[in-house]
Amino acid sequence: MSESDSSREGEPEPRNWTDFWCVKLLTPSSSSSAFISVSGECPLHLDEVRHFLTLCPELSLGWFEEGRLVAFIIGSLWDQERLSLDALTLHRPHGSTVHVHVLAVHRTFRQQGKGSILMWRYLQYLRCLPYVRRAVLMCEDFLVPFYQRSGFHVLGPSEITVGPLTFTEMFYPVRGHAFMRRNSGC
């Protein structure tokens, strides 16, 4: 045994980087963790989270740190140019537009850039899906600059309102499909 080997004796094995953080697709079994991870600050109810993760888990992405879900995105497919009330609950399997229902970050992990990074990873992932042509979302006015920094463009006021709340509808063109490029990593 060399001297360098003996100095490592008794030290814990180095951990894989994915033990610290990773981004991966969510599954229906992630629904409770997703809902609880944002302490009820999710615009979706637990049943809706479970519904979309059952129908289209491939359109979700979660950020895990040390095995704990700290941020996530949930989407579904939509087949119209603009969002309507039906878009809040339906998944249209033959659609070419991803409706981003929610980007949520646990409150203790906010203001660290995780939301921006997760959205960037999600949009890159969508480029790997040959049937996706664009992403749409609706948000409150104060979030418009955040989504614009991610590459979204304003479509205008959403026809959807919740009580006194109004929303702005935004879109992101999914161009240059990575699946068409060699060695794209998709």
N, C-alpha and C positions, 0 to 999 in steps of 0.2 A: 504494500500500500504506500502510495507516495504521500509526501507531506501535505500537499494540497487536498488529497482525499481525506486525510485524517482531520483537517481543519473543518470539514463539512460534516463530520460525524456529529450526530445529535441535532443538527439543524433540520427544520422541516424541508421536505422536498419543494422545489420551486413550483408555484402554481401556474397553471395555464392562464393566459391573458383572458380567456373567456370566463374564468372564475371571477374576474373583477367586473367586466362589463361586456355585453354583446347585444347585437340587434338581430332579432329573428322574428319569423312569422308567429302569430298567436294561434291558438287552437281553441275549440269550444271549451275545453277545460280551463282555459285562461280567463274566462269571462268574469268569474268572481274576483280573481286577483286584479284584473283590470279595473273593475268598478271600485273595489276597496282601495286600490293604490292611489286614486285621486280623491279619496275621502268624500265621496258624494258630490264632487264638483264637476261631474261629467254631465253633459247635456243629454246623454242617453240614459235610460233606465236600465237596470240590470237585465231585464228580460230582452231589451233591444240589443244590448251588447251580446248576450247569448245568441239571439236570433241571427245577427250578422256573422258572428264567429262560427255558427253552424252552417249557414248558407254559403259564405264566401270567405273562409279564413285566409285564403291566398291574397286577399286585399287588405290585410292588416299587418301591422308591424309593431313590435314592442322593443323597448330598451330595458335591458336587465342589468342590474348591478349587484354582484355577489348573490345572484339567484333571485333577486327581488325585482319585480316589474316596477319601474319608476316613471315610464312614459310610454304612450302608445298612440297609434293611429288606427282608426277603423274606417273602412270604405266598403262600398258596394257598387255594382254596375247599374248604370242608368242609360236609358235609350232616347232621351229627349234633349233638345238644345238647351233648355232652361229647366231649373228645378221646380217641382210643384209639390204640393202637400204629400202626394203619394211617394215622392222620393225619400221622405223621412222614414218610411217603413218598408219599402219594397226593394228587392234586388232583381234586376232585369238581366238574366244570364246572357242574353244575346246583345246587350248594350256594348258600346265602345267608349263610354264615358265613365270614369270612376268618380262617384260622389264621395268626397271625403266628409264623413259624418262628424268625426271628432279627432282632434289632436289634443291630448291631455297629458300634462306633466304634474307629478306629485308636487305639492306646494314646497316641500323642503328641497326639491331639486330644480326649482325655477330660477331664472336669471343666471343660468350657467351655460346657456347655448344649446341645451339638449333638444329643445323643441325645434330649433332651426336645423340642427344636425339631423334629427330624426326625419324631418320633412324632406331634407335634401336626399337622404338615403331612400326614402319612400318614392320620391319622384324618379330617382335613378332606377329603382326596382321596377317601377311602372314601365320604363322604357324597354324592359326585358319581356314584357307581356305583349305578344304580337297583336292582340285584339284591342288594346287600349290606345285611343287616339288623343284623349285629353282628360284632365281632372277638373272637377268643379267643386266648389264649396260655398257656403254662406257663412258670414261672420258679422259680428257687430262692428260698427264703424271704427272703433279704437284699434281693432286688429288688422284693418286694411293695410297699414304700412308694413306690419310683420309679414303678411303673406305676399305683398309686393316684393319685399326683399328676397323671398323664396322664388320669385319668377311668375307669380300669379298676376293676372290683369283683371281690372274691374269690368264686369258685364253690366252692372247697374243695380238698382234696388231689386231685392228679391220679392217675389209675390207672397212669400211665406212670412207671416208674422206670428209672434207668440205673445198674446196680450198686448201690452204697449211696446214690446220690443220689435224693432225693425232690423233688417239684415241687408248687407250688401252681398251680391252674388259675384263670384270671381272664378276665373278659369286659368288653367295652365295647359298650353299645347305640349303634348308628348311627341316630340320630334326625334328624328335620328335614331330609330329603334335600335337598341344595342344588340338585339338578337340577330341583326343582319351583319354585324361586324364580327370579324374573326377575333378570337381571344378576348371577347368582351367581358368575360367573368360572370356571365349570366347563366 
